[in-house]
Amino acid sequence: MHQSDSLTMENMVTSFVSPSPPTGNGRHIELAGIDLWLDARIDNIFVYPCSLNLDRFKEVLSHTLSRWPLVAGHLLLLDNDRYFIEMVDHAIPISIVNNHSLSQWPFDSTVVVENGYSSMKSYF
């Protein structure tokens, strides 16, 4: 990648999106077995070579979070051996970078995943 093709962060906007309407209501779901292998982060970057209506994106994401309250929750450990997801309607962060300096996207895919990342890590 040439120096002129590098991403700049000067056009980055970071904001938080909350579920609308809130639906978590503090409910808990206990995790067991393979559920404990979860990795509570997403390292994907989605690249769209077009304009994005950011307000509409946030609105739709907000409605989606209300239908999937697990995503807007957090992990909870009780008694040192019982894991739960507590659905508490937290806002999730999103970052948008407008980059017009790339003449073309340098990869074959529109989804970038951290190199060497495996979602099935061993916790033994």
N, C-alpha and C positions, 0 to 999 in steps of 0.2 A: 504494500500500500504506500503510495507517495505521500509526502508531507502535506500536500494540498488536499489529499483525500481523507485526512484524519478528521475524526469527529470533534466538534467543539461543543463545550458545555454552556457557552454563553447564551444559547437559545433554549435552555432547559427550564421547564416549568414543573414544579413538584407540588402536588396538592393531595388532599385526603378525601375519600368518598365513603360516606356512611350508608348503611342499609336504609331504604325508604320504601315502605314504613318499617320501623324496627319490629323484628319478629323473634329475636332470640329469647327474650323474657327470662334470662338467667338459667335456662334449662341446661342440663348436663347429659352427656352421653359417655358411658364408660368405655374405654378402649381395652382390648384384649388381643393376645396373639399377634397376628400379622399387622393389625392396626398400629402396633407400637413401632413398626418399621418406618412410619411416616417421616418425611423430611419436611418440616414446616416452612419451606421457602420455595420460591419459584425463581429460577435463574434464566428463564427464557426472555428473549427480546423479540418482539414481533415488529416487522418492518413493513410498512405500507407505503408504496410509492405514489401517494396521492394526498390530497388535503383531508383533514380530519375535523369534523365538527366536534370540538372538545366538550362543549356544553351538552350535546346530545349523548356523547360517549359516557360522560359522568352520570347523566340521568339513567341511561340504560344499565350501567354497571350498578348503580344504586338500587334499582329494582331487582336486578339479578341477585345481589347480596341479600335482599330481604327474602328471596326464595331459597337461598342456600346459607342459612345462618351459621353453619359450621365454619365457613370461610371467614366470617367476621368475629370469630371467637378466639379463645386462647387455651393452651394446654394447662391443666391443673393436676398436681400430684397430691394425693391424700394418703395419709398413713404410710408414707414412704414406699408404697407398692401398688397403689391404685391410680391409674391415669384416666383423666376425663378431658373432654372438650367442653368448656363452658361457653355457651352461646350468649355473648354480652354485647353484640351490635357495635363492636369497635369499628372505627373508620380504617380503611386500608390505604396505604400510600400508592400513588401512581406518579410516574415521571414521564414527561413527554419532551423529546428533543426535536426541534425543527432544524434539519440540516439540509441546506441547499448547496453545499460545497462539493458533494460527491457527484461526479459525472454519471456514475452508475453504481449499483450495490455490488460490492466486491465478492459476494458469496453466491452459491447456487440456490440457496434456500431463503425464504423470507422469515424463517425462525432461526435464531441463533441460540445455541445451548452451550453452557460452560464446557470447555474442552475437558474430557476425562471424567465428566460428572456421571454418576450412576445413581438412579433412584432406589436401587435395592442394596443399600449398604448393610453390612452385618453389624449388629449391636451386641454380639456375644463377647 
